[in-house]
Amino acid sequence: MCPWCEGLVSRLSKATGKMVENSQSPFPEGVIYGFVIFLSAKFVSILYLVWTFIPESWLICLGLIYLPQKYWAVILPVYLFITIVISNVLLFLINMMTTSPLDPIHTITDNYAKNQQQKKYQEEAIATLRDIPISEVNQMFFLAAKELYTKN
Protein backbone atom coordinates (compact mmCIF):
# COMPACT_ATOMS: atom_id res chain seq x y z
CA MET A 1 0.00 0.00 0.00
CA CYS A 2 1.33 3.47 -0.85
CA PRO A 3 2.13 5.96 1.96
CA TRP A 4 -0.74 8.23 0.91
CA CYS A 5 -3.23 5.37 1.12
CA GLU A 6 -1.89 4.29 4.51
CA GLY A 7 -2.37 7.83 5.83
CA LEU A 8 -5.92 7.90 4.47
CA VAL A 9 -6.77 4.53 5.95
CA SER A 10 -5.32 5.51 9.33
CA ARG A 11 -7.61 8.56 9.39
CA LEU A 12 -10.71 6.48 8.86
CA SER A 13 -12.61 5.58 11.96
CA LYS A 14 -12.78 1.82 12.21
CA ALA A 15 -16.21 1.81 13.84
CA THR A 16 -18.10 4.14 11.50
CA GLY A 17 -16.02 4.11 8.35
CA LYS A 18 -16.16 7.92 8.22
CA MET A 19 -13.35 10.45 8.35
CA VAL A 20 -12.09 11.34 11.81
CA GLU A 21 -13.34 14.78 12.89
CA ASN A 22 -9.86 16.17 13.59
CA SER A 23 -8.37 15.12 10.25
CA GLN A 24 -6.73 17.73 8.06
CA SER A 25 -8.21 16.40 4.82
CA PRO A 26 -10.81 18.67 3.24
CA PHE A 27 -14.42 17.62 3.13
CA PRO A 28 -15.92 16.95 -0.31
CA GLU A 29 -18.23 19.97 0.01
CA GLY A 30 -15.26 22.25 0.63
CA VAL A 31 -13.45 20.87 -2.38
CA ILE A 32 -16.50 21.44 -4.57
CA TYR A 33 -16.97 25.00 -3.28
CA GLY A 34 -13.31 25.74 -3.87
CA PHE A 35 -13.48 24.38 -7.40
CA VAL A 36 -16.60 26.45 -8.18
CA ILE A 37 -14.93 29.59 -6.82
CA PHE A 38 -11.83 28.83 -8.90
CA LEU A 39 -13.89 28.40 -12.08
CA SER A 40 -15.93 31.53 -11.33
CA ALA A 41 -12.78 33.60 -10.84
CA LYS A 42 -11.35 32.32 -14.12
CA PHE A 43 -14.60 33.03 -15.96
CA VAL A 44 -14.91 36.57 -14.57
CA SER A 45 -11.26 37.38 -15.34
CA ILE A 46 -11.65 36.11 -18.92
CA LEU A 47 -14.83 38.19 -19.36
CA TYR A 48 -12.99 41.24 -17.98
CA LEU A 49 -10.09 40.76 -20.40
CA VAL A 50 -12.44 40.23 -23.35
CA TRP A 51 -14.41 43.37 -22.47
CA THR A 52 -11.18 45.32 -22.03
CA PHE A 53 -9.30 44.35 -25.19
CA ILE A 54 -11.97 43.68 -27.81
CA PRO A 55 -13.01 46.86 -29.65
CA GLU A 56 -16.41 48.23 -28.77
CA SER A 57 -17.65 47.96 -32.36
CA TRP A 58 -17.14 44.17 -32.24
CA LEU A 59 -19.05 43.92 -28.97
CA ILE A 60 -21.94 45.91 -30.51
CA CYS A 61 -21.95 43.50 -33.49
CA LEU A 62 -22.32 40.64 -31.00
CA GLY A 63 -25.36 42.37 -29.52
CA LEU A 64 -23.66 43.50 -26.31
CA ILE A 65 -24.68 47.13 -26.14
CA TYR A 66 -25.28 47.63 -22.40
CA LEU A 67 -21.67 47.51 -21.23
CA PRO A 68 -19.82 50.06 -19.11
CA GLN A 69 -17.37 52.43 -20.74
CA LYS A 70 -13.77 51.28 -21.24
CA TYR A 71 -12.76 53.98 -18.77
CA TRP A 72 -13.88 51.65 -15.96
CA ALA A 73 -11.56 48.90 -17.18
CA VAL A 74 -8.63 51.08 -16.15
CA ILE A 75 -10.04 52.96 -13.21
CA LEU A 76 -11.45 50.00 -11.21
CA PRO A 77 -8.03 48.30 -10.69
CA VAL A 78 -6.55 51.70 -9.83
CA TYR A 79 -9.31 52.33 -7.26
CA LEU A 80 -8.79 48.85 -5.81
CA PHE A 81 -5.03 49.37 -5.53
CA ILE A 82 -5.43 52.80 -3.91
CA THR A 83 -7.98 51.40 -1.46
CA ILE A 84 -5.61 48.61 -0.42
CA VAL A 85 -2.69 51.03 0.02
CA ILE A 86 -4.76 53.50 2.06
CA SER A 87 -6.20 50.75 4.25
CA ASN A 88 -2.70 49.40 4.97
CA VAL A 89 -1.44 52.88 5.88
CA LEU A 90 -4.47 53.49 8.12
CA LEU A 91 -4.03 50.13 9.82
CA PHE A 92 -0.38 50.93 10.50
CA LEU A 93 -1.28 54.36 11.88
CA ILE A 94 -4.04 52.99 14.10
CA ASN A 95 -1.66 50.37 15.48
CA MET A 96 0.95 53.03 16.20
CA MET A 97 -1.62 55.22 17.96
CA THR A 98 -2.87 52.39 20.20
CA THR A 99 0.58 51.09 21.13
CA SER A 100 1.70 52.25 24.56
CA PRO A 101 4.91 54.27 24.70
CA LEU A 102 7.93 52.68 26.34
CA ASP A 103 8.47 55.46 28.92
CA PRO A 104 5.53 55.07 31.37
CA ILE A 105 5.84 52.77 34.35
CA HIS A 106 2.62 50.88 33.46
CA THR A 107 4.46 49.13 30.62
CA ILE A 108 6.84 47.64 33.20
CA THR A 109 4.58 46.84 36.14
CA ASP A 110 0.98 46.98 37.32
CA ASN A 111 -0.98 47.10 40.59
CA TYR A 112 -0.89 43.32 41.01
CA ALA A 113 2.88 43.18 40.76
CA LYS A 114 3.35 45.95 43.33
CA ASN A 115 1.37 44.10 46.00
CA GLN A 116 3.04 40.72 45.67
CA GLN A 117 4.45 39.22 48.82
CA GLN A 118 7.85 37.62 48.93
CA LYS A 119 7.62 34.17 50.52
CA LYS A 120 10.36 32.58 52.56
CA TYR A 121 12.80 30.49 50.52
CA GLN A 122 12.51 26.72 51.11
CA GLU A 123 15.12 24.14 50.14
CA GLU A 124 14.15 21.87 47.20
CA ALA A 125 10.81 23.62 46.74
CA ILE A 126 9.42 25.02 43.53
CA ALA A 127 9.64 28.79 43.56
CA THR A 128 6.37 30.67 43.68
CA LEU A 129 5.17 32.34 40.53
CA ARG A 130 5.63 36.09 40.68
CA ASP A 131 6.71 39.08 38.63
CA ILE A 132 10.37 39.91 38.83
CA PRO A 133 10.91 43.54 39.90
CA ILE A 134 12.58 45.72 37.29
CA SER A 135 15.44 46.48 39.70
CA GLU A 136 16.33 42.77 39.87
CA VAL A 137 16.16 42.47 36.09
CA ASN A 138 18.42 45.49 35.60
CA GLN A 139 20.85 44.20 38.23
CA MET A 140 21.01 40.78 36.59
CA PHE A 141 21.45 42.03 33.03
CA PHE A 142 23.42 45.24 33.36
CA LEU A 143 25.43 45.01 36.56
CA ALA A 144 26.61 41.48 35.82
CA ALA A 145 27.69 42.58 32.33
CA LYS A 146 29.43 45.64 33.78
CA GLU A 147 31.36 43.44 36.22
CA LEU A 148 32.51 41.21 33.35
CA TYR A 149 33.80 44.21 31.41
CA THR A 150 35.63 45.67 34.41
CA LYS A 151 37.37 42.35 35.17
CA ASN A 152 38.87 42.17 31.67
C-alpha positions as CSV (number, residue, x, y, z in Angstrom):
1,M,0.0,0.0,0.0
2,C,1.3,3.5,-0.8
3,P,2.1,6.0,2.0
4,W,-0.7,8.2,0.9
5,C,-3.2,5.4,1.1
6,E,-1.9,4.3,4.5
7,G,-2.4,7.8,5.8
8,L,-5.9,7.9,4.5
9,V,-6.8,4.5,6.0
10,S,-5.3,5.5,9.3
11,R,-7.6,8.6,9.4
12,L,-10.7,6.5,8.9
13,S,-12.6,5.6,12.0
14,K,-12.8,1.8,12.2
15,A,-16.2,1.8,13.8
16,T,-18.1,4.1,11.5
17,G,-16.0,4.1,8.3
18,K,-16.2,7.9,8.2
19,M,-13.4,10.4,8.4
20,V,-12.1,11.3,11.8
21,E,-13.3,14.8,12.9
22,N,-9.9,16.2,13.6
23,S,-8.4,15.1,10.2
24,Q,-6.7,17.7,8.1
25,S,-8.2,16.4,4.8
26,P,-10.8,18.7,3.2
27,F,-14.4,17.6,3.1
28,P,-15.9,17.0,-0.3
29,E,-18.2,20.0,0.0
30,G,-15.3,22.3,0.6
31,V,-13.5,20.9,-2.4
32,I,-16.5,21.4,-4.6
33,Y,-17.0,25.0,-3.3
34,G,-13.3,25.7,-3.9
35,F,-13.5,24.4,-7.4
36,V,-16.6,26.4,-8.2
37,I,-14.9,29.6,-6.8
38,F,-11.8,28.8,-8.9
39,L,-13.9,28.4,-12.1
40,S,-15.9,31.5,-11.3
41,A,-12.8,33.6,-10.8
42,K,-11.3,32.3,-14.1
43,F,-14.6,33.0,-16.0
44,V,-14.9,36.6,-14.6
45,S,-11.3,37.4,-15.3
46,I,-11.6,36.1,-18.9
47,L,-14.8,38.2,-19.4
48,Y,-13.0,41.2,-18.0
49,L,-10.1,40.8,-20.4
50,V,-12.4,40.2,-23.4
51,W,-14.4,43.4,-22.5
52,T,-11.2,45.3,-22.0
53,F,-9.3,44.4,-25.2
54,I,-12.0,43.7,-27.8
55,P,-13.0,46.9,-29.6
56,E,-16.4,48.2,-28.8
57,S,-17.6,48.0,-32.4
58,W,-17.1,44.2,-32.2
59,L,-19.1,43.9,-29.0
60,I,-21.9,45.9,-30.5
61,C,-22.0,43.5,-33.5
62,L,-22.3,40.6,-31.0
63,G,-25.4,42.4,-29.5
64,L,-23.7,43.5,-26.3
65,I,-24.7,47.1,-26.1
66,Y,-25.3,47.6,-22.4
67,L,-21.7,47.5,-21.2
68,P,-19.8,50.1,-19.1
69,Q,-17.4,52.4,-20.7
70,K,-13.8,51.3,-21.2
71,Y,-12.8,54.0,-18.8
72,W,-13.9,51.7,-16.0
73,A,-11.6,48.9,-17.2
74,V,-8.6,51.1,-16.1
75,I,-10.0,53.0,-13.2
76,L,-11.4,50.0,-11.2
77,P,-8.0,48.3,-10.7
78,V,-6.6,51.7,-9.8
79,Y,-9.3,52.3,-7.3
80,L,-8.8,48.9,-5.8
81,F,-5.0,49.4,-5.5
82,I,-5.4,52.8,-3.9
83,T,-8.0,51.4,-1.5
84,I,-5.6,48.6,-0.4
85,V,-2.7,51.0,0.0
86,I,-4.8,53.5,2.1
87,S,-6.2,50.7,4.3
88,N,-2.7,49.4,5.0
89,V,-1.4,52.9,5.9
90,L,-4.5,53.5,8.1
91,L,-4.0,50.1,9.8
92,F,-0.4,50.9,10.5
93,L,-1.3,54.4,11.9
94,I,-4.0,53.0,14.1
95,N,-1.7,50.4,15.5
96,M,1.0,53.0,16.2
97,M,-1.6,55.2,18.0
98,T,-2.9,52.4,20.2
99,T,0.6,51.1,21.1
100,S,1.7,52.2,24.6
101,P,4.9,54.3,24.7
102,L,7.9,52.7,26.3
103,D,8.5,55.5,28.9
104,P,5.5,55.1,31.4
105,I,5.8,52.8,34.3
106,H,2.6,50.9,33.5
107,T,4.5,49.1,30.6
108,I,6.8,47.6,33.2
109,T,4.6,46.8,36.1
110,D,1.0,47.0,37.3
111,N,-1.0,47.1,40.6
112,Y,-0.9,43.3,41.0
113,A,2.9,43.2,40.8
114,K,3.3,45.9,43.3
115,N,1.4,44.1,46.0
116,Q,3.0,40.7,45.7
117,Q,4.4,39.2,48.8
118,Q,7.8,37.6,48.9
119,K,7.6,34.2,50.5
120,K,10.4,32.6,52.6
121,Y,12.8,30.5,50.5
122,Q,12.5,26.7,51.1
123,E,15.1,24.1,50.1
124,E,14.1,21.9,47.2
125,A,10.8,23.6,46.7
126,I,9.4,25.0,43.5
127,A,9.6,28.8,43.6
128,T,6.4,30.7,43.7
129,L,5.2,32.3,40.5
130,R,5.6,36.1,40.7
131,D,6.7,39.1,38.6
132,I,10.4,39.9,38.8
133,P,10.9,43.5,39.9
134,I,12.6,45.7,37.3
135,S,15.4,46.5,39.7
136,E,16.3,42.8,39.9
137,V,16.2,42.5,36.1
138,N,18.4,45.5,35.6
139,Q,20.8,44.2,38.2
140,M,21.0,40.8,36.6
141,F,21.4,42.0,33.0
142,F,23.4,45.2,33.4
143,L,25.4,45.0,36.6
144,A,26.6,41.5,35.8
145,A,27.7,42.6,32.3
146,K,29.4,45.6,33.8
147,E,31.4,43.4,36.2
148,L,32.5,41.2,33.4
149,Y,33.8,44.2,31.4
150,T,35.6,45.7,34.4
151,K,37.4,42.3,35.2
152,N,38.9,42.2,31.7
